[in-house]
Amino acid sequence: MSFTTLIAVDDLKQLIERGEVMLFDCRFDLTAPDAGAAAYRDGHIAGARYLHLDADLSGPATGRNGRHPLPDPRDFAATMRAAGLRAGQQVVAYDDGGGPYAARLWWLLRWVGHAAVAVLDGGLQAWAAGGNNLEEGEPGAAVPGDFVARAQDAAATVDAAAVRANIDAPAFLVVDARTPERFRGDPNPMDPVAGHIPGAGNRFFKDNLDADGRFKSSDRLAGEWRAVLGRGEPSAAVMQCGSGVTACHNLLALEVAGLHGARLYPGSWSEWIADPERPVARG
C-alpha cells in the first residue's frame, strides 16, 4: 500500500520499522531562511534528510518570476537522487507549520511523476505528541538513489499570461491561499504591493486544519471546498498564494477531499506584482 496524500503517525512508524520509507524534513521560516536547517540539526525524525525551500524546492528567482519559482525538473530530480531517493519509493514529508512546506515537496514529486508521496498529518508536533524520540545532528552521506523525473505535467500549472487573460474572459476560478488580511490588501512586509488578483477568491491554507494541526476530515474538507468552488469543478480552479508554496497546501486539501484536477499558478502574487501593468484588486 502506498500513501499519496496524508499519513498518520502510527502508519509512518510502521513504515520506518520496515525500512520502507524515505523521510524529508521540510521545515522553513520565510523570515529566517536558515531557521529550518538549524531546527533540523537540533532534532528531527530519525533517518529524515533536510530539504531547504530556497535551495532544494525552488529554482532561481530573477525578480520577475516570483520568490519561489519551480525548480527545473532535472535539477530537482538530481537533488532527490543525491538524497537517496529510489524510483517508486514511498516518501513522507513533514514540517512544523501545518504542512505548507511539506506540501510543496508533495506537489513537486507528483508533478514529475512520483505518486508515492504523503505529508505527515499533524507534522512534527504530532510525532512528538505520540512520545516518539528525535535524532540530533547531521546525517551521514547518502547512498545515491536512482530517481528520475518523468516529463512534468504541463496541465498541472498555469502561467501569468493565462491568469491575466482569465480576468477579461473567466474560464477558471483563482483561489488565493494567503491570509484574509494580505488578500484584501492590508500592509504586509512580504508584499511590496498589497492586494490580490482581480476576481480571485480567498481560502487561507490553515483553514484546512483542525485545532490540533491535523487536516480536517475528507467529508468536511469536501463541503468547505465545494462552497469555495461554487458550481465550478475542481479542474476549473487554480491555486495561488504569495509564491506558489502554501497554494500546494490547498491542492493537497482538495486531493484529501476527493476533488481532483485543480492547478497551480507557480509564480503567484510575488510574480504577479513584478509587472506593474498587471491589475490589482483590494478589499
C-alpha positions, 0 to 999 in steps of 0.5 A: 500500500502506498500513501499519496496524500496524508499519513498518520503517525502510527502508519509512518512508524510502521513504515520506518520499522520496515525500512520502507520509507524515505523521510524529508524534513521540510521545515522553513521560516520565510523570515529566517531562511536558515531557521529550518536547517538549524531546527533540523540539526537540533532534532528531527525524525530519525533517518529524515534528510533536510530539504531547504525551500530556497535551495532544494524546492525552488529554482532561481528567482530573477525578480520577475518570476516570483520568490519561489519559482519551480525548480527545473525538473532535472535539477530537482530530480538530481537533488532527490537522487543525491538524497537517496531517493529510489524510483517508486519509493514511498516518501513522507514529508513533514514540517512544523507549520501545518504542512505548507512546506511539506506540501510543496515537496508533495506537489513537486514529486507528483508533478514529475511523476512520483505518486508515492508521496504523503505529508505527515498529518499533524507534522512534527508536533504530532510525532512528538505528541505520540512520545516518539524520540528525535535524532540530533545532528547531521546525517551521514552521506547518502547512498545515491538513489536512482530517481528520475523525473518523468516529463512534468505535467504541463496541465498541472500549472498555469502561467501569468499570461493565462491568469491575466487573460482569465480576468477579461474572459473567466474560464477558471476560478483563482483561489488565493491561499494567503491570509484574509488580511494580505488578500484584501490588501492590508500592509504586509512586509512580504508584499511590496504591493498589497492586494490580490488578483482581480476576481480571485477568491480567498481560502487561507491554507490553515483553514484546512486544519483542525485545532490540533494541526491535523487536516480536517476530515475528507467529508468536511474538507469536501463541503468547505471546498465545494462552497469555495468552488461554487458550481465550478469543478475542481479542474476549473480552479487554480491555486495561488498564494504569495509564491506558489508554496502554501497554494500546494497546501490547498491542492493537497486539501482538495486531493484529501477531499476527493476533488481532483484536477485543480492547478497551480499558478507557480509564480503567484502574487510575488510574480504577479506584482513584478509587472506593474501593468498587471491589475490589482484588486483590494478589499 
